[in-house]
C-alpha cells in the first residue's frame, strides 16, 4: 500500500463520484485506476467491455480454489485483466 498524491480538483471529483457510487474515496480512486489501466491495455474496448472484464475477474476470484484453476487456463488470445503489482 502506498500514498498517491492527486490535485485538489481530482480529489474533489473522486469524493463526489465515491458518494454517488457508494464507495469509499480510496475504493473509487482504485476503481478509476483499474479502469484506466485496462483502457490503456485494451484501446479498442469501450467502457462497457472494460466493466465486463472487471466482472469476469471478480467472478473468477470468488470461485472455489479447485474450480479457479480450470478457469484460469484461458486461450492465449483472451485479455489479461490482472492489474496487481
N, C-alpha and C positions, 0 to 999 in steps of 0.2 A: 504494500500500500504506500502511496506517496501523496504529495501535495501538488496540485495543478493550479497555477495562477491564471486567472482569466480577468478580463476587463470588467469594470463595474457594470457596463451595459450588458455584456454577455451573462454575468451573474444574475442580473435582474430578469433577463429573458429566461434563464434556466429556472429561476424562482417562480415566475408566472406559469411556465409550462408545467413545472412539477406540481403546482397546485391544481391545475386543470386536469392533469393526468393521474392525480392522487398517488404521486411518487414522492420520495424524499428528493431534496435538491441533488444529493450525490447520485441517487438512482437515475434521475433524469439526465444528468450530465453523462453518466456511464452509458445510458441508452443512446444518447445522441452520438457518443464516440463510437459505439459499436456500429450504429447505422452508417456513420461516416466512413469507418474502415471498410465495411462491406461495400459501400458505394464506390470507394476508390479501387477495391479489388475486383469489382464487377461493374465496370462503367456502363454496360448495356442494360443493367437491371433498373426497373423503376422502384419506387418506394414500396409498393405492394409486394413485389417479388423479394425485396430485401426483408420485409417483415415475415414473409413465408419462410425464408431461410432461418430467421431467428426462432420462429415457431418450431420448425423441424429440429433445430438444435436443442431447444428446451424439451421437446418430446423425447428425443433420444437420451438426454441426460436424466430423464425421470424414469426410464425403463429399468427393470431389474438387471443386475450385472450380467447374468447369463444370456439375456436377450440383447443387451447392448453390444456385445462383441460381434454378434451376427450383423447388426445394423451398420456398424462402422466399416464393414467391408464393402464400401461403395465403389461403383465403377470409377475409373480414372478420370472421366470427364465430368464427374459431379463436383460442384463448387465446395471448397473447404470453408466452413464457417467458423473455424476455431480462431477466436480473437484473443486468446490468452497470451500472456507474456512469455 
